[in-house]
């Protein structure tokens, strides 16, 4: 039975193929589906052939998922800014800020009022129009759904206004040039040149319009970017009659040409005269023009970031460029300041008047005698060497410098004999006061040494057990002491075993001398080496 089914399906397949060939040749009517629509014979077999479990009698696309648009889905969009009702007073459940019923206070888009509409009952906002749409797959992802084409008219008007302003500015500039030229020339020559001036204006207008018509050399090509590349417009400025860069030197070992990027970095003709050379390689563009300025800008951004400034060329290029401009301005100011300082100190020999002839030749009436080493022997005073520190600078009303006085291994001021460097000068009165204070201190020390008594030695007293001194007339009763010892033994046994203690206990807080002596005798001395042999 399996063989019969197989032959039957193969026979049906052959008939189906013959029928399709006849339909293509126009010898058989076109096949229609259940809805009466003609089935496209160009649909691939894997799309039109339904699975076997659907029991499809003819090829169709009904087994495809959502092959026909659903009429239940909407294609409209939200009515932006539409209002439905404007209330006169606040309603319960409305927004406490603006008074609209279509949203809550948390989702209110109006500026927060000092007192909301709930309390003032004024300026109640109208209710917004709330709409819900059920969009299909394409409707949810349509970028231009709800776009108003009339909004683009503002963009067109803005660009047209800019072009008009540019043309007007160019005409004004040309008129100014013509007026200046007419003022300098004679009246007759100005009348004869009016036609030429009008032609000049026409030529300038033609130049302005020509910039818009320079699209003949514009090509669409791939522009490499850091993000992986994007399609952009690049103006091709190469003249077609020029020799291609890869044909300048046909030597195999010459500069490498990359056909993918159309770049030749090295110079194809390094031995050629630079004045006659038209192309010197793409690397020439990297070290000239704006490429060099951009390189300097990057280097400045790196150095500024290393020094702690928050500068990043890729993240904030405008900030980096502004900082670089400020850096160059400050650098020029610093150079000019240094130059002016040097000129003020040493003078400008190029701008000053010519020196006298006797000074220019180094002639003078003074006689100076030198030795073999070049040292001055006679005829010129010896110059005192100066240090790098400030000399003869008096601060805080002092008349002497710090370090002009030395006493007791301390430096001070000679004028007031003070050791504190930042002190204020007190003069002769301060010196007298310091001497009087020193004399008074010496007298006090001498008087104290004279009146100082010898401290008597402390007598050692035996402390009592409860922390006071033992009186000399203390007498312990032997019987009371024996009784106290028995009580102490009984108390220790009760502490070891709680079952020995009776239920009704009478306690007396009075402590006698015999009780303290019994406690001291029974107490364990931890420092006693024989404590383990007691009891």
Buried (B, 14 or more C-beta within 10 A) or exposed (E): EEEEEEEEEEEEEEEEEEEBEEBEEEEEEEBEEEEEEEBEEEEEEEBBEBEEEEEBEEBBBEBEEEEEEEEEBEEEBEEEEEEEEEBEEBBEEBBBBBBBBBBEEEEBEBEEBEEBBBEEEEEBBBBBBEEEEEBBEEBEEBEEBEEEEEEEEEEEEEEEEEEEEEBEEBBEEBEEEBEEEBEEEEEEEBEEBEEEBEEBBEEBBEEEEEEEEEEEEEEEEEEEEEEEEEEEEEEEEEEEEEEEBBEBBEEEEBBEBEEEEEEBBEBBBEEBEEEEBEBBBBBBEEEEEEEEEEEEBBEBBEEBBEEEEEBBBEEBEEBBBEBBEEEEEEEEEEEEEEEEEEEEEEEEEEEEEEEEEEEEEEEEEEEEEEEEEEEEEEEEEEEEEEEEEEEEEEEEEBEBBBEEBEEEEEEBBBBBBBEEEEBEBBEEEBBEEBEEEEEEEEEEEEEEEEEEEEEEEEEEEEEBBEEEEEEEEEEEEEEBBEBBBEBBEEEEEBEEEEEEEEEEEEEEEEEEBBBBBBBEEBEEEEEEEEEEEEE
